[in-house]
Amino acid sequence: LVKQENTEESIEQKEVLTGNVINSPLVGTVYLAPEEGAKPFVQVGDTVKKGQVVAIVEAMKLMNEIESEFDGVVTKVLVENEQTVEYGQPLFEVE
């Protein structure tokens, strides 16, 4: 018997993304701002350039800057600050 789970998270992952997606390159904790209480790196509606830092993922006490792979406008932020993310998990949608 194979038990199929429909958790909120797996249902959210099925959301259709029409733009370019910035994915997490590793497993860790995502930080959307450079430090606690600071303004987020990017928000919905912000224009980003290729190579611009959009978040940080902490893995094994190392802070890894996540850069945009695209030029465009952030249309969706798909994670919350300090959320645990998986390898390949979508973080942002850019159109």
Backbone atoms as SQL, in Angstrom:
CREATE TABLE atoms (id INTEGER PRIMARY KEY, chain TEXT, resi INTEGER, resn TEXT, atom TEXT, x REAL, y REAL, z REAL);
INSERT INTO atoms VALUES
  (1, 'A', 1, 'LEU', 'N', 0.831, -1.186, 0.000),
  (2, 'A', 1, 'LEU', 'CA', 0.000, 0.000, 0.000),
  (3, 'A', 1, 'LEU', 'C', 0.873, 1.245, 0.000),
  (4, 'A', 2, 'VAL', 'N', 0.523, 2.182, -0.850),
  (5, 'A', 2, 'VAL', 'CA', 1.231, 3.455, -0.890),
  (6, 'A', 2, 'VAL', 'C', 0.273, 4.525, -0.389),
  (7, 'A', 3, 'LYS', 'N', 0.675, 5.180, 0.672),
  (8, 'A', 3, 'LYS', 'CA', -0.164, 6.232, 1.236),
  (9, 'A', 3, 'LYS', 'C', 0.236, 7.564, 0.622),
  (10, 'A', 4, 'GLN', 'N', -0.726, 8.256, 0.041),
  (11, 'A', 4, 'GLN', 'CA', -0.436, 9.543, -0.567),
  (12, 'A', 4, 'GLN', 'C', -0.885, 10.647, 0.387),
  (13, 'A', 5, 'GLU', 'N', 0.033, 11.551, 0.685),
  (14, 'A', 5, 'GLU', 'CA', -0.296, 12.642, 1.592),
  (15, 'A', 5, 'GLU', 'C', -0.540, 13.912, 0.795),
  (16, 'A', 6, 'ASN', 'N', -1.572, 14.613, 1.135),
  (17, 'A', 6, 'ASN', 'CA', -1.840, 15.912, 0.518),
  (18, 'A', 6, 'ASN', 'C', -1.682, 16.977, 1.594),
  (19, 'A', 7, 'THR', 'N', -0.448, 17.320, 1.891),
  (20, 'A', 7, 'THR', 'CA', -0.212, 18.367, 2.883),
  (21, 'A', 7, 'THR', 'C', -0.383, 19.717, 2.202),
  (22, 'A', 8, 'GLU', 'N', -0.569, 20.749, 3.011),
  (23, 'A', 8, 'GLU', 'CA', -0.692, 22.097, 2.446),
  (24, 'A', 8, 'GLU', 'C', 0.523, 22.429, 1.597),
  (25, 'A', 9, 'GLU', 'N', 1.697, 22.039, 2.079),
  (26, 'A', 9, 'GLU', 'CA', 2.930, 22.357, 1.359),
  (27, 'A', 9, 'GLU', 'C', 2.945, 21.737, -0.030),
  (28, 'A', 10, 'SER', 'N', 2.557, 20.464, -0.149),
  (29, 'A', 10, 'SER', 'CA', 2.592, 19.824, -1.460),
  (30, 'A', 10, 'SER', 'C', 1.538, 20.429, -2.389),
  (31, 'A', 11, 'ILE', 'N', 0.425, 20.874, -1.815),
  (32, 'A', 11, 'ILE', 'CA', -0.605, 21.521, -2.638),
  (33, 'A', 11, 'ILE', 'C', -0.105, 22.884, -3.114),
  (34, 'A', 12, 'GLU', 'N', 0.561, 23.640, -2.228),
  (35, 'A', 12, 'GLU', 'CA', 1.107, 24.943, -2.615),
  (36, 'A', 12, 'GLU', 'C', 2.134, 24.790, -3.730),
  (37, 'A', 13, 'GLN', 'N', 2.934, 23.737, -3.676),
  (38, 'A', 13, 'GLN', 'CA', 3.977, 23.540, -4.679),
  (39, 'A', 13, 'GLN', 'C', 3.386, 23.354, -6.074),
  (40, 'A', 14, 'LYS', 'N', 2.115, 22.980, -6.150),
  (41, 'A', 14, 'LYS', 'CA', 1.488, 22.754, -7.451),
  (42, 'A', 14, 'LYS', 'C', 0.977, 24.046, -8.077),
  (43, 'A', 15, 'GLU', 'N', 1.163, 25.180, -7.368),
  (44, 'A', 15, 'GLU', 'CA', 0.756, 26.472, -7.899),
  (45, 'A', 15, 'GLU', 'C', 1.493, 26.700, -9.226),
  (46, 'A', 16, 'VAL', 'N', 0.776, 27.162, -10.215),
  (47, 'A', 16, 'VAL', 'CA', 1.362, 27.346, -11.541),
  (48, 'A', 16, 'VAL', 'C', 2.189, 28.627, -11.563),
  (49, 'A', 17, 'LEU', 'N', 3.454, 28.486, -11.960),
  (50, 'A', 17, 'LEU', 'CA', 4.349, 29.627, -12.061),
  (51, 'A', 17, 'LEU', 'C', 4.593, 29.905, -13.535),
  (52, 'A', 18, 'THR', 'N', 4.242, 31.110, -13.978),
  (53, 'A', 18, 'THR', 'CA', 4.319, 31.421, -15.405),
  (54, 'A', 18, 'THR', 'C', 5.598, 32.154, -15.781),
  (55, 'A', 19, 'GLY', 'N', 6.274, 32.764, -14.813),
  (56, 'A', 19, 'GLY', 'CA', 7.493, 33.519, -15.098),
  (57, 'A', 19, 'GLY', 'C', 8.724, 32.674, -14.876),
  (58, 'A', 20, 'ASN', 'N', 9.883, 33.350, -14.849),
  (59, 'A', 20, 'ASN', 'CA', 11.138, 32.687, -14.514),
  (60, 'A', 20, 'ASN', 'C', 11.161, 32.452, -13.013),
  (61, 'A', 21, 'VAL', 'N', 11.658, 31.301, -12.597),
  (62, 'A', 21, 'VAL', 'CA', 11.644, 30.942, -11.183),
  (63, 'A', 21, 'VAL', 'C', 13.076, 30.862, -10.662),
  (64, 'A', 22, 'ILE', 'N', 13.302, 31.517, -9.520),
  (65, 'A', 22, 'ILE', 'CA', 14.587, 31.406, -8.823),
  (66, 'A', 22, 'ILE', 'C', 14.399, 30.317, -7.778),
  (67, 'A', 23, 'ASN', 'N', 15.175, 29.239, -7.902),
  (68, 'A', 23, 'ASN', 'CA', 15.073, 28.089, -7.003),
  (69, 'A', 23, 'ASN', 'C', 16.215, 28.091, -5.997),
  (70, 'A', 24, 'SER', 'N', 15.995, 27.425, -4.879),
  (71, 'A', 24, 'SER', 'CA', 17.048, 27.268, -3.881),
  (72, 'A', 24, 'SER', 'C', 18.072, 26.253, -4.385),
  (73, 'A', 25, 'PRO', 'N', 19.349, 26.621, -4.389),
  (74, 'A', 25, 'PRO', 'CA', 20.377, 25.676, -4.841),
  (75, 'A', 25, 'PRO', 'C', 20.799, 24.680, -3.772),
  (76, 'A', 26, 'LEU', 'N', 20.248, 24.808, -2.551),
  (77, 'A', 26, 'LEU', 'CA', 20.627, 23.901, -1.477),
  (78, 'A', 26, 'LEU', 'C', 19.557, 23.863, -0.397),
  (79, 'A', 27, 'VAL', 'N', 19.694, 22.904, 0.508),
  (80, 'A', 27, 'VAL', 'CA', 18.791, 22.760, 1.650),
  (81, 'A', 27, 'VAL', 'C', 19.300, 23.672, 2.755),
  (82, 'A', 28, 'GLY', 'N', 18.390, 24.389, 3.393),
  (83, 'A', 28, 'GLY', 'CA', 18.813, 25.245, 4.497),
  (84, 'A', 28, 'GLY', 'C', 17.695, 26.152, 4.943),
  (85, 'A', 29, 'THR', 'N', 18.056, 27.212, 5.658),
  (86, 'A', 29, 'THR', 'CA', 17.098, 28.201, 6.147),
  (87, 'A', 29, 'THR', 'C', 17.244, 29.453, 5.290),
  (88, 'A', 30, 'VAL', 'N', 16.117, 29.922, 4.752),
  (89, 'A', 30, 'VAL', 'CA', 16.165, 31.097, 3.879),
  (90, 'A', 30, 'VAL', 'C', 15.955, 32.363, 4.710),
  (91, 'A', 31, 'TYR', 'N', 16.746, 33.377, 4.381),
  (92, 'A', 31, 'TYR', 'CA', 16.601, 34.699, 4.994),
  (93, 'A', 31, 'TYR', 'C', 16.338, 35.687, 3.876),
  (94, 'A', 32, 'LEU', 'N', 15.228, 36.425, 3.999),
  (95, 'A', 32, 'LEU', 'CA', 14.826, 37.357, 2.943),
  (96, 'A', 32, 'LEU', 'C', 15.395, 38.754, 3.147),
  (97, 'A', 33, 'ALA', 'N', 16.073, 38.990, 4.279),
  (98, 'A', 33, 'ALA', 'CA', 16.698, 40.275, 4.570),
  (99, 'A', 33, 'ALA', 'C', 18.129, 40.032, 5.053),
  (100, 'A', 34, 'PRO', 'N', 19.007, 41.031, 4.907),
  (101, 'A', 34, 'PRO', 'CA', 20.408, 40.831, 5.305),
  (102, 'A', 34, 'PRO', 'C', 20.612, 40.636, 6.806),
  (103, 'A', 35, 'GLU', 'N', 19.694, 41.187, 7.618),
  (104, 'A', 35, 'GLU', 'CA', 19.755, 40.973, 9.061),
  (105, 'A', 35, 'GLU', 'C', 18.372, 41.196, 9.658),
  (106, 'A', 36, 'GLU', 'N', 18.195, 40.741, 10.888),
  (107, 'A', 36, 'GLU', 'CA', 16.894, 40.860, 11.543),
  (108, 'A', 36, 'GLU', 'C', 16.481, 42.328, 11.632),
  (109, 'A', 37, 'GLY', 'N', 15.250, 42.618, 11.236),
  (110, 'A', 37, 'GLY', 'CA', 14.740, 43.973, 11.298),
  (111, 'A', 37, 'GLY', 'C', 15.072, 44.831, 10.086),
  (112, 'A', 38, 'ALA', 'N', 15.909, 44.312, 9.195),
  (113, 'A', 38, 'ALA', 'CA', 16.297, 45.070, 8.001),
  (114, 'A', 38, 'ALA', 'C', 15.249, 44.903, 6.901),
  (115, 'A', 39, 'LYS', 'N', 15.303, 45.797, 5.920),
  (116, 'A', 39, 'LYS', 'CA', 14.402, 45.729, 4.770),
  (117, 'A', 39, 'LYS', 'C', 14.760, 44.486, 3.940),
  (118, 'A', 40, 'PRO', 'N', 13.761, 43.763, 3.411),
  (119, 'A', 40, 'PRO', 'CA', 14.055, 42.581, 2.585),
  (120, 'A', 40, 'PRO', 'C', 14.912, 42.939, 1.363),
  (121, 'A', 41, 'PHE', 'N', 15.687, 41.950, 0.883),
  (122, 'A', 41, 'PHE', 'CA', 16.490, 42.148, -0.325),
  (123, 'A', 41, 'PHE', 'C', 15.597, 42.578, -1.485),
  (124, 'A', 42, 'VAL', 'N', 14.489, 41.844, -1.686),
  (125, 'A', 42, 'VAL', 'CA', 13.530, 42.177, -2.745),
  (126, 'A', 42, 'VAL', 'C', 12.116, 41.909, -2.258),
  (127, 'A', 43, 'GLN', 'N', 11.152, 42.637, -2.844),
  (128, 'A', 43, 'GLN', 'CA', 9.741, 42.452, -2.549),
  (129, 'A', 43, 'GLN', 'C', 8.992, 42.391, -3.873),
  (130, 'A', 44, 'VAL', 'N', 7.740, 41.949, -3.812),
  (131, 'A', 44, 'VAL', 'CA', 6.904, 41.918, -5.011),
  (132, 'A', 44, 'VAL', 'C', 6.858, 43.324, -5.604),
  (133, 'A', 45, 'GLY', 'N', 7.083, 43.402, -6.916),
  (134, 'A', 45, 'GLY', 'CA', 7.072, 44.689, -7.613),
  (135, 'A', 45, 'GLY', 'C', 8.457, 45.274, -7.827),
  (136, 'A', 46, 'ASP', 'N', 9.470, 44.750, -7.115),
  (137, 'A', 46, 'ASP', 'CA', 10.837, 45.248, -7.293),
  (138, 'A', 46, 'ASP', 'C', 11.433, 44.751, -8.610),
  (139, 'A', 47, 'THR', 'N', 12.228, 45.611, -9.242),
  (140, 'A', 47, 'THR', 'CA', 12.962, 45.215, -10.445),
  (141, 'A', 47, 'THR', 'C', 14.299, 44.635, -9.990),
  (142, 'A', 48, 'VAL', 'N', 14.661, 43.461, -10.549),
  (143, 'A', 48, 'VAL', 'CA', 15.942, 42.831, -10.212),
  (144, 'A', 48, 'VAL', 'C', 16.783, 42.681, -11.471),
  (145, 'A', 49, 'LYS', 'N', 18.092, 42.691, -11.274),
  (146, 'A', 49, 'LYS', 'CA', 19.044, 42.480, -12.357),
  (147, 'A', 49, 'LYS', 'C', 19.711, 41.121, -12.155),
  (148, 'A', 50, 'LYS', 'N', 20.129, 40.509, -13.239),
  (149, 'A', 50, 'LYS', 'CA', 20.846, 39.240, -13.152),
  (150, 'A', 50, 'LYS', 'C', 22.081, 39.441, -12.266),
  (151, 'A', 51, 'GLY', 'N', 22.258, 38.544, -11.291),
  (152, 'A', 51, 'GLY', 'CA', 23.393, 38.629, -10.374),
  (153, 'A', 51, 'GLY', 'C', 23.095, 39.375, -9.081),
  (154, 'A', 52, 'GLN', 'N', 21.918, 39.998, -8.981),
  (155, 'A', 52, 'GLN', 'CA', 21.540, 40.722, -7.770),
  (156, 'A', 52, 'GLN', 'C', 21.160, 39.737, -6.668),
  (157, 'A', 53, 'VAL', 'N', 21.624, 39.981, -5.450),
  (158, 'A', 53, 'VAL', 'CA', 21.282, 39.116, -4.312),
  (159, 'A', 53, 'VAL', 'C', 19.818, 39.313, -3.959),
  (160, 'A', 54, 'VAL', 'N', 19.065, 38.199, -3.889),
  (161, 'A', 54, 'VAL', 'CA', 17.636, 38.251, -3.571),
  (162, 'A', 54, 'VAL', 'C', 17.317, 37.605, -2.221),
  (163, 'A', 55, 'ALA', 'N', 18.236, 36.787, -1.705),
  (164, 'A', 55, 'ALA', 'CA', 18.021, 36.109, -0.420),
  (165, 'A', 55, 'ALA', 'C', 19.338, 35.474, 0.018),
  (166, 'A', 56, 'ILE', 'N', 19.324, 34.927, 1.223),
  (167, 'A', 56, 'ILE', 'CA', 20.459, 34.163, 1.752),
  (168, 'A', 56, 'ILE', 'C', 19.906, 32.825, 2.221),
  (169, 'A', 57, 'VAL', 'N', 20.619, 31.734, 1.921),
  (170, 'A', 57, 'VAL', 'CA', 20.254, 30.432, 2.476),
  (171, 'A', 57, 'VAL', 'C', 21.404, 29.985, 3.373),
  (172, 'A', 58, 'GLU', 'N', 21.072, 29.743, 4.657),
  (173, 'A', 58, 'GLU', 'CA', 22.064, 29.267, 5.608),
  (174, 'A', 58, 'GLU', 'C', 22.058, 27.747, 5.603),
  (175, 'A', 59, 'ALA', 'N', 23.228, 27.193, 5.371),
  (176, 'A', 59, 'ALA', 'CA', 23.382, 25.736, 5.390),
  (177, 'A', 59, 'ALA', 'C', 24.660, 25.418, 6.161),
  (178, 'A', 60, 'MET', 'N', 24.539, 24.645, 7.193),
  (179, 'A', 60, 'MET', 'CA', 25.681, 24.250, 8.027),
  (180, 'A', 60, 'MET', 'C', 26.485, 25.472, 8.481),
  (181, 'A', 61, 'LYS', 'N', 25.774, 26.480, 8.968),
  (182, 'A', 61, 'LYS', 'CA', 26.346, 27.719, 9.508),
  (183, 'A', 61, 'LYS', 'C', 27.054, 28.587, 8.459),
  (184, 'A', 62, 'LEU', 'N', 26.914, 28.246, 7.177),
  (185, 'A', 62, 'LEU', 'CA', 27.460, 29.078, 6.102),
  (186, 'A', 62, 'LEU', 'C', 26.323, 29.863, 5.463),
  (187, 'A', 63, 'MET', 'N', 26.549, 31.152, 5.251),
  (188, 'A', 63, 'MET', 'CA', 25.548, 32.001, 4.613),
  (189, 'A', 63, 'MET', 'C', 25.833, 32.051, 3.107),
  (190, 'A', 64, 'ASN', 'N', 24.895, 31.549, 2.315),
  (191, 'A', 64, 'ASN', 'CA', 25.058, 31.479, 0.862),
  (192, 'A', 64, 'ASN', 'C', 24.124, 32.493, 0.206),
  (193, 'A', 65, 'GLU', 'N', 24.714, 33.459, -0.501),
  (194, 'A', 65, 'GLU', 'CA', 23.900, 34.462, -1.186),
  (195, 'A', 65, 'GLU', 'C', 23.222, 33.824, -2.391),
  (196, 'A', 66, 'ILE', 'N', 21.927, 34.071, -2.538),
  (197, 'A', 66, 'ILE', 'CA', 21.167, 33.580, -3.685),
  (198, 'A', 66, 'ILE', 'C', 20.991, 34.762, -4.637),
  (199, 'A', 67, 'GLU', 'N', 21.468, 34.602, -5.860),
  (200, 'A', 67, 'GLU', 'CA', 21.409, 35.680, -6.840),
  (201, 'A', 67, 'GLU', 'C', 20.345, 35.392, -7.877),
  (202, 'A', 68, 'SER', 'N', 19.763, 36.461, -8.413),
  (203, 'A', 68, 'SER', 'CA', 18.791, 36.320, -9.489),
  (204, 'A', 68, 'SER', 'C', 19.504, 35.840, -10.744),
  (205, 'A', 69, 'GLU', 'N', 18.880, 34.920, -11.446),
  (206, 'A', 69, 'GLU', 'CA', 19.430, 34.419, -12.710),
  (207, 'A', 69, 'GLU', 'C', 18.841, 35.195, -13.887),
  (208, 'A', 70, 'PHE', 'N', 17.944, 36.158, -13.576),
  (209, 'A', 70, 'PHE', 'CA', 17.205, 36.855, -14.626),
  (210, 'A', 70, 'PHE', 'C', 17.111, 38.345, -14.333),
  (211, 'A', 71, 'ASP', 'N', 16.898, 39.149, -15.383),
  (212, 'A', 71, 'ASP', 'CA', 16.465, 40.536, -15.236),
  (213, 'A', 71, 'ASP', 'C', 14.943, 40.503, -15.255),
  (214, 'A', 72, 'GLY', 'N', 14.297, 41.329, -14.461),
  (215, 'A', 72, 'GLY', 'CA', 12.838, 41.374, -14.502),
  (216, 'A', 72, 'GLY', 'C', 12.250, 41.970, -13.248),
  (217, 'A', 73, 'VAL', 'N', 10.959, 41.727, -13.066),
  (218, 'A', 73, 'VAL', 'CA', 10.224, 42.243, -11.911),
  (219, 'A', 73, 'VAL', 'C', 9.764, 41.055, -11.064),
  (220, 'A', 74, 'VAL', 'N', 9.972, 41.142, -9.754),
  (221, 'A', 74, 'VAL', 'CA', 9.534, 40.092, -8.835),
  (222, 'A', 74, 'VAL', 'C', 8.007, 40.113, -8.776),
  (223, 'A', 75, 'THR', 'N', 7.387, 38.991, -9.172),
  (224, 'A', 75, 'THR', 'CA', 5.922, 38.908, -9.155),
  (225, 'A', 75, 'THR', 'C', 5.406, 38.094, -7.974),
  (226, 'A', 76, 'LYS', 'N', 6.244, 37.200, -7.434),
  (227, 'A', 76, 'LYS', 'CA', 5.826, 36.399, -6.278),
  (228, 'A', 76, 'LYS', 'C', 7.034, 36.088, -5.402),
  (229, 'A', 77, 'VAL', 'N', 6.820, 36.159, -4.083),
  (230, 'A', 77, 'VAL', 'CA', 7.779, 35.649, -3.110),
  (231, 'A', 77, 'VAL', 'C', 7.133, 34.385, -2.574),
  (232, 'A', 78, 'LEU', 'N', 7.757, 33.247, -2.814),
  (233, 'A', 78, 'LEU', 'CA', 7.125, 31.951, -2.558),
  (234, 'A', 78, 'LEU', 'C', 7.501, 31.310, -1.223),
  (235, 'A', 79, 'VAL', 'N', 8.333, 32.002, -0.432),
  (236, 'A', 79, 'VAL', 'CA', 8.751, 31.480, 0.874),
  (237, 'A', 79, 'VAL', 'C', 8.636, 32.585, 1.914),
  (238, 'A', 80, 'GLU', 'N', 8.655, 32.178, 3.169),
  (239, 'A', 80, 'GLU', 'CA', 8.642, 33.135, 4.268),
  (240, 'A', 80, 'GLU', 'C', 10.026, 33.205, 4.884),
  (241, 'A', 81, 'ASN', 'N', 10.334, 34.345, 5.504),
  (242, 'A', 81, 'ASN', 'CA', 11.623, 34.519, 6.154),
  (243, 'A', 81, 'ASN', 'C', 11.835, 33.442, 7.217),
  (244, 'A', 82, 'GLU', 'N', 13.044, 32.903, 7.268),
  (245, 'A', 82, 'GLU', 'CA', 13.475, 31.868, 8.215),
  (246, 'A', 82, 'GLU', 'C', 12.784, 30.527, 8.001),
  (247, 'A', 83, 'GLN', 'N', 12.202, 30.327, 6.826),
  (248, 'A', 83, 'GLN', 'CA', 11.582, 29.043, 6.479),
  (249, 'A', 83, 'GLN', 'C', 12.678, 28.066, 6.041),
  (250, 'A', 84, 'THR', 'N', 12.512, 26.799, 6.360),
  (251, 'A', 84, 'THR', 'CA', 13.426, 25.770, 5.869),
  (252, 'A', 84, 'THR', 'C', 13.052, 25.466, 4.422),
  (253, 'A', 85, 'VAL', 'N', 14.056, 25.463, 3.542),
  (254, 'A', 85, 'VAL', 'CA', 13.804, 25.200, 2.123),
  (255, 'A', 85, 'VAL', 'C', 14.567, 23.962, 1.678),
  (256, 'A', 86, 'GLU', 'N', 14.039, 23.328, 0.647),
  (257, 'A', 86, 'GLU', 'CA', 14.639, 22.136, 0.077),
  (258, 'A', 86, 'GLU', 'C', 15.437, 22.498, -1.171),
  (259, 'A', 87, 'TYR', 'N', 16.293, 21.593, -1.599),
  (260, 'A', 87, 'TYR', 'CA', 17.020, 21.783, -2.855),
  (261, 'A', 87, 'TYR', 'C', 16.017, 21.884, -4.001),
  (262, 'A', 88, 'GLY', 'N', 16.158, 22.899, -4.827),
  (263, 'A', 88, 'GLY', 'CA', 15.288, 23.058, -5.984),
  (264, 'A', 88, 'GLY', 'C', 13.947, 23.706, -5.694),
  (265, 'A', 89, 'GLN', 'N', 13.680, 24.037, -4.433),
  (266, 'A', 89, 'GLN', 'CA', 12.383, 24.651, -4.088),
  (267, 'A', 89, 'GLN', 'C', 12.302, 26.067, -4.656),
  (268, 'A', 90, 'PRO', 'N', 11.189, 26.403, -5.304),
  (269, 'A', 90, 'PRO', 'CA', 11.024, 27.762, -5.835),
  (270, 'A', 90, 'PRO', 'C', 11.003, 28.803, -4.710),
  (271, 'A', 91, 'LEU', 'N', 11.778, 29.883, -4.896),
  (272, 'A', 91, 'LEU', 'CA', 11.837, 30.960, -3.905),
  (273, 'A', 91, 'LEU', 'C', 11.114, 32.213, -4.392),
  (274, 'A', 92, 'PHE', 'N', 11.348, 32.556, -5.671),
  (275, 'A', 92, 'PHE', 'CA', 10.791, 33.776, -6.251),
  (276, 'A', 92, 'PHE', 'C', 10.359, 33.509, -7.684),
  (277, 'A', 93, 'GLU', 'N', 9.365, 34.270, -8.138),
  (278, 'A', 93, 'GLU', 'CA', 8.998, 34.265, -9.555),
  (279, 'A', 93, 'GLU', 'C', 9.330, 35.648, -10.087),
  (280, 'A', 94, 'VAL', 'N', 10.009, 35.683, -11.243),
  (281, 'A', 94, 'VAL', 'CA', 10.425, 36.937, -11.876),
  (282, 'A', 94, 'VAL', 'C', 9.902, 36.942, -13.304),
  (283, 'A', 95, 'GLU', 'N', 9.236, 38.030, -13.704),
  (284, 'A', 95, 'GLU', 'CA', 8.738, 38.130, -15.085),
  (285, 'A', 95, 'GLU', 'C', 9.405, 39.287, -15.785);
